[in-house]
Amino acid sequence: MPHFPKPAEGSWTEHYPELGTSPVSYDDSISPEFYELEREAIFARTWLNVGRMEQLPKVGSFFTKEIDSARTSIVVVRASDDEVRAFHNICRHRGNKLVWQDYPGEETSGTCRQFTCKYHAWRYSLNGDLTFVQQESEFFDLDKADYPLASVQVEVWEGFIFVNLDPSNTTPLREYLGELGKGIAGYPFHELTQVHKYRAEVGSNWKLFIDAFAEFYHAPVLHAKQAVAEESRKLVGRGYEALAYEIDGPHGMVSSWGGMAPPKDPSMVKPIEQKLRSGLFGPWDAPDIGLDELPPGLNPAQHKAWGLDSYVFFPNFMLLIWKPNWVLTYHYWPTSYNTHIFEGTCYFAPPKNARERLAQELAVVTFKEYALQDGNTLEATQTMLESSTPVKTFPLGDQEVLLRHLHHTARRYVSEYQQQQQPAKTPVRA
């Protein structure tokens, strides 16, 4: 859908009448039954980002990904023909997990020439072909060509590796990512190879954490103690209003001003931030990453105070592109109706000296503190949503349009899946 400039008397939400403006129920975040439907309707059928090409630097490089919400584990590998391939992480002999180290539930990575099952030593090429069977003569009419690894659809967009576990879903990845994906194609993500990762088990529904990062309405209040007193007073007094919102199919984005990077008044930031010229919004001095001009989708409002665009690619991948030339990604991997694994990854240009490295690390640890505050609050939210309180619906403001859209989209996917599962009615004959 196209971007709508917000009129003085208008509303972002009202540009999308299918979302409505009524209070919203969060039953979809506290129902075990609804979560089981989400597993089949969403995570087993949509494109999921599982990594980046930098994780596969050469032929034989691989990593595994546990996708509990789709009840599977996959192996992603740079195959012998230099193409990226993905397989279900299961041996064709007796169903043992094929690639793992000491603990079957933990993800792993490395480099190999072939995959060997540690149970009975069946071997598979990097292309997934079965190449060796221990005591092959003991098997009955076994043709190794009939037992390759079970393949998974995989495509790469701007260096991001996506898989689709539904073989019947033939929608190409770029088509799925729509106009929002097209609008940021060409950004030099490949130049941001200094990577810092966080992973946390959070006691909330996966959609609730996306809600927290799809709006900044909470920032001046929840994170007030992270700011110096003067900054906190100004932020709370001013409130928050985005520069632009866009919705495109199941995806959405919010464009925001740049905050305090760098501030005109040094008293508005902490001494360590002044010293290292860095903070929550990243290092203040943008590195040269070969970006002569922004891709057309960034800063859609063309606002001078633009600081970042935050993209929500349904179902569980968020991509934040910051004006000072760094990127932050979030992933939300459900493990039950009220728990999920949160992954936060910061991508920077490689630092050229110690000060640049420290500036990046300050941004990373600052982000961690903010994320901890969000995660802690979400667990309190989940607890009360599941309580016996009579409060069942909640008003959402205009700056929470992406929250309304996320829950609307999840319900739509589930509803369409349920309709597809209904047996066709036998025509009644006269």
C-alpha positions in Angstrom: 0.0 0.0 0.0 1.2 3.5 -0.7 2.5 6.0 1.9 -0.1 8.5 3.1 1.1 11.9 4.4 -0.7 12.6 7.6 -3.1 15.6 7.4 -3.3 17.9 10.3 -6.7 16.7 11.3 -6.3 13.1 10.2 -5.0 9.8 11.5 -2.5 7.2 10.4 -4.8 4.4 11.5 -7.8 5.6 9.6 -5.9 5.3 6.3 -6.3 1.5 6.9 -10.0 1.1 7.5 -9.7 -2.7 7.7 -7.9 -2.4 11.0 -10.7 -0.4 12.7 -10.2 1.9 15.7 -12.0 0.0 18.4 -10.3 -1.4 21.5 -8.3 -4.6 20.8 -8.5 -8.0 22.4 -5.2 -9.8 23.2 -6.8 -13.2 23.4 -4.5 -14.2 20.5 -1.5 -13.8 23.0 -2.9 -15.9 25.8 -4.5 -18.8 24.1 -2.6 -22.1 23.7 -5.1 -23.2 21.1 -4.5 -20.1 19.0 -0.7 -20.5 19.3 -1.0 -24.1 17.9 -2.9 -22.7 14.9 -0.2 -20.0 14.4 2.4 -22.7 14.2 0.7 -24.2 11.2 -0.8 -21.1 9.6 2.1 -18.8 10.0 5.5 -20.3 10.9 5.1 -23.4 8.8 4.0 -21.4 5.7 5.8 -18.0 5.5 9.3 -16.8 4.7 11.5 -16.8 7.8 14.8 -15.0 8.1 17.4 -17.4 9.6 20.7 -15.7 9.1 23.1 -13.8 6.8 25.5 -14.7 4.1 28.5 -13.7 6.2 27.7 -16.8 8.3 28.6 -18.9 5.2 31.9 -17.5 4.0 33.0 -20.5 2.0 32.0 -23.8 0.5 31.2 -26.2 3.4 30.2 -23.5 5.8 27.0 -24.3 7.6 24.8 -23.4 10.6 21.7 -24.9 12.1 18.5 -23.2 13.2 16.0 -24.5 15.7 12.5 -23.4 14.7 10.4 -24.7 17.5 7.3 -22.9 16.3 7.4 -25.0 13.2 8.5 -28.1 15.0 11.7 -28.5 13.1 15.5 -27.9 13.0 17.2 -27.0 9.7 20.7 -27.0 8.3 21.8 -24.1 6.1 25.0 -24.7 4.1 27.0 -23.2 1.2 27.0 -26.3 -1.0 29.7 -27.5 -3.4 28.3 -25.5 -6.3 28.6 -22.3 -4.1 24.8 -22.1 -3.8 23.0 -21.7 -0.4 20.9 -24.8 0.4 18.8 -25.7 3.4 17.6 -29.1 4.7 15.6 -30.5 7.5 18.1 -31.6 10.1 17.2 -35.2 10.1 19.0 -38.4 9.0 17.0 -40.5 6.5 17.9 -43.8 8.3 16.3 -43.7 11.7 15.4 -40.1 12.2 18.3 -38.9 14.4 19.2 -35.2 14.4 21.9 -35.0 11.8 24.0 -32.0 12.8 24.5 -31.2 16.5 27.3 -31.1 19.0 27.0 -32.0 22.7 23.4 -30.9 23.2 20.8 -31.7 20.6 18.7 -28.6 21.3 21.5 -26.2 20.8 22.3 -24.5 17.5 25.7 -25.0 16.0 27.9 -23.9 13.1 31.1 -24.7 11.4 32.7 -26.0 8.2 32.7 -29.5 6.8 33.1 -31.6 3.6 30.1 -33.7 4.3 27.4 -34.4 6.9 27.8 -37.6 8.9 25.2 -38.9 11.2 26.7 -39.7 14.6 24.3 -42.6 15.2 25.1 -45.0 12.3 27.5 -42.9 10.2 25.3 -42.4 7.1 26.9 -39.6 5.1 25.5 -36.8 2.9 27.1 -34.5 0.5 26.9 -30.7 0.9 24.2 -30.9 -1.8 22.1 -33.2 0.4 22.8 -36.5 -1.5 23.2 -39.7 0.4 26.7 -40.9 -0.4 27.5 -43.6 2.1 25.5 -46.3 4.0 27.3 -48.3 6.7 26.9 -52.0 5.7 24.9 -51.1 2.7 24.6 -54.8 1.6 22.5 -55.5 4.7 19.6 -53.3 3.4 16.9 -54.5 1.0 17.1 -53.1 -2.5 18.4 -49.8 -1.2 19.0 -47.0 -3.8 20.8 -44.2 -2.2 19.3 -41.8 -4.7 16.0 -42.3 -3.1 17.2 -41.0 0.3 18.6 -37.5 0.0 18.2 -35.0 2.8 14.7 -33.4 2.9 15.2 -30.0 1.2 13.8 -26.7 2.4 13.1 -23.7 0.2 15.8 -21.0 0.6 16.3 -17.6 -0.9 18.7 -14.7 -0.3 17.6 -11.1 -0.2 20.3 -8.4 0.3 22.5 -10.9 2.1 19.7 -12.1 4.4 18.9 -15.8 4.2 15.3 -16.8 4.3 13.6 -20.2 4.4 10.1 -21.3 3.7 9.0 -24.7 5.1 5.9 -25.0 2.9 6.8 -26.7 -0.4 3.5 -25.7 -1.8 4.1 -22.0 -1.2 5.6 -20.8 -4.5 5.6 -17.0 -3.7 9.1 -15.7 -4.4 10.8 -14.1 -1.4 11.1 -10.7 -3.1 7.5 -10.7 -4.0 6.6 -11.6 -0.4 8.7 -8.7 1.0 6.7 -6.4 -1.2 7.2 -2.7 -1.7 8.8 -2.2 1.7 11.6 -4.7 0.8 12.0 -3.3 -2.7 12.3 0.2 -1.2 15.5 -0.6 0.8 17.1 -2.9 -1.7 20.7 -1.8 -2.4 21.5 -0.7 1.1 25.1 -1.8 1.8 24.3 -4.4 4.5 27.3 -6.4 3.4 29.7 -3.6 4.6 28.4 -4.0 8.2 30.4 -7.1 9.3 31.2 -6.1 12.9 28.4 -8.1 14.7 27.2 -8.2 18.3 24.4 -10.6 19.3 22.1 -11.0 22.3 19.7 -13.8 23.0 17.2 -14.0 25.7 14.3 -16.3 26.8 11.3 -14.1 27.4 8.2 -15.0 29.3 5.7 -13.4 26.9 3.9 -14.1 23.7 6.1 -13.4 20.7 3.7 -10.7 19.3 3.9 -8.7 22.5 7.6 -8.0 22.1 7.1 -7.0 18.5 4.4 -4.6 19.8 7.0 -3.1 22.2 9.4 -2.3 19.4 6.8 -1.3 16.8 6.0 1.9 18.8 8.1 4.5 20.6 5.2 5.9 22.6 6.6 4.1 25.7 10.2 5.3 25.3 10.1 8.6 27.2 8.4 6.9 30.2 9.7 3.3 30.5 13.3 4.3 29.7 13.4 7.6 31.5 16.0 6.5 34.0 18.4 5.7 31.3 18.6 9.3 30.2 20.0 12.3 32.1 17.4 14.3 34.0 17.2 17.2 31.6 16.8 14.8 28.6 14.1 12.8 30.4 12.1 15.9 31.3 12.1 17.1 27.7 11.2 13.7 26.2 8.3 13.1 28.6 7.0 16.6 28.1 7.2 16.4 24.3 5.8 12.9 23.9 6.3 11.0 20.7 5.0 11.3 17.1 6.5 9.4 14.2 7.5 10.9 10.9 5.7 8.3 8.9 4.0 4.9 9.0 3.5 2.5 6.1 1.7 -0.8 5.8 2.2 -3.1 2.8 0.4 -6.5 2.9 1.5 -8.3 6.1 4.4 -5.9 6.7 4.8 -2.5 8.2 7.3 0.2 9.0 7.7 3.3 11.2 10.0 6.2 10.3 11.3 8.2 13.3 13.3 11.3 14.1 16.9 11.0 15.2 16.7 11.8 18.8 20.0 12.8 20.4 22.7 11.7 17.9 24.6 13.9 18.4 23.0 16.4 20.8 23.5 20.1 20.3 23.6 20.5 24.1 26.3 18.3 25.8 24.5 18.4 29.1 21.7 16.3 27.5 23.9 13.2 27.5 26.0 11.3 30.0 29.8 12.0 30.2 30.7 8.6 28.8 28.5 9.3 25.8 30.2 12.7 25.3 33.7 11.0 25.5 33.0 8.2 23.1 30.5 10.1 20.9 28.0 7.3 21.1 24.9 6.0 22.8 21.6 4.3 22.2 21.3 5.7 18.7 24.7 4.4 17.8 28.1 6.0 17.1 27.6 9.7 16.3 30.2 9.7 13.5 28.8 7.7 10.6 31.4 5.5 8.8 31.8 5.6 5.1 30.1 2.4 3.8 29.8 3.5 0.1 26.3 4.9 0.5 26.1 7.9 -1.8 22.4 8.3 -1.4 19.7 6.5 0.6 17.5 3.8 -1.1 14.2 5.4 -2.1 12.2 3.6 0.7 14.2 5.1 3.5 13.1 8.4 5.2 9.8 8.4 3.2 8.8 11.8 4.8 12.1 13.3 3.6 12.4 14.9 7.0 15.6 16.7 8.1 15.4 15.2 11.6 15.1 11.6 10.3 17.1 9.1 12.4 15.9 5.6 11.6 13.3 3.4 9.9 12.0 0.3 11.6 10.6 -2.5 9.4 8.4 -5.3 10.6 8.6 -8.1 8.1 5.9 -10.6 9.1 6.0 -12.8 11.0 9.0 -12.3 13.3 11.8 -10.3 11.6 12.4 -6.6 12.4 15.1 -4.6 10.6 16.1 -1.1 11.8 18.3 1.1 9.6 19.9 4.0 11.4 21.0 7.3 9.9 24.6 6.9 11.3 25.1 3.9 9.0 24.4 0.9 11.3 21.7 -1.7 11.4 19.9 -3.5 14.2 17.8 -6.7 13.7 15.3 -8.4 16.0 13.9 -11.9 15.8 11.2 -13.4 17.9 11.1 -17.2 17.9 8.0 -18.6 19.8 8.5 -21.6 22.1 5.0 -21.6 23.5 1.9 -19.4 23.7 3.5 -17.4 26.5 7.3 -17.8 25.9 9.7 -17.0 23.1 13.4 -16.5 22.3 14.4 -12.9 21.5 17.5 -12.3 19.4 19.0 -8.8 19.0 21.9 -8.3 16.6 23.8 -5.1 16.0 25.7 -4.6 12.7 28.5 -2.0 12.3 31.2 -1.2 9.9 34.5 -2.7 11.2 36.1 -0.2 13.6 39.3 1.3 12.4 40.7 2.1 15.8 40.1 1.6 19.6 37.9 4.6 20.0 35.5 3.5 17.2 35.4 0.0 18.8 34.5 1.5 22.2 31.9 3.7 20.6 30.2 0.6 19.0 30.4 -1.3 22.3 28.8 1.5 24.2 25.9 1.5 21.7 25.6 -2.3 22.2 25.5 -2.3 26.0 23.1 0.7 26.0 20.8 -1.2 23.7 21.0 -4.2 26.1 19.8 -2.1 29.1 16.9 -0.8 27.1 15.9 -4.3 25.9 16.1 -5.7 29.4 13.6 -3.0 30.5 11.3 -3.9 27.7 11.5 -7.7 28.3 10.8 -7.3 32.0 7.8 -5.2 31.3 6.4 -7.7 28.8 6.5 -10.5 31.3 4.4 -8.3 33.6 2.0 -7.7 30.7 1.7 -11.4 29.9 1.0 -12.2 33.6 -1.9 -9.8 33.8 -3.3 -10.7 30.4 -3.6 -14.3 31.6 -5.1 -13.3 35.0 -8.7 -13.3 35.9 -9.1 -9.6 35.5 -12.3 -8.5 33.9 -10.4 -6.2 31.6 -10.4 -7.9 28.2 -10.0 -5.2 25.5 -7.5 -2.3 25.3 -7.5 1.0 23.4 -4.7 1.6 21.0 -3.5 5.1 20.0 -2.7 6.3 16.5 1.0 5.8 17.2 0.2 2.1 17.8 -1.1 1.4 14.3 1.5 -1.3 13.6 0.4 -3.2 16.8 -3.1 -3.2 15.5 -1.9 -4.3 12.1 0.2 -7.2 13.6 -2.6 -8.8 15.5 -5.0 -8.3 12.7 -2.6 -10.0 10.3 -2.0 -13.0 12.7 -5.7 -13.5 13.1 -6.2 -13.3 9.3 -3.6 -15.9 8.6 -5.1 -18.2 11.2 -8.6 -17.7 9.9 -7.6 -18.4 6.3 -5.8 -21.5 7.4 -8.8 -22.8 9.2 -11.0 -22.2 6.2 -8.5 -24.2 4.0 -8.6 -27.1 6.5 -12.4 -27.4 6.3 -13.4 -30.4 4.3 -15.1 -29.6 1.0 -18.8 -30.1 1.3 -20.3 -32.8 -0.9 -22.8 -31.2 -3.3 -26.4 -32.1 -2.5 -28.1 -33.9 -5.3 -31.7 -33.2 -6.0 
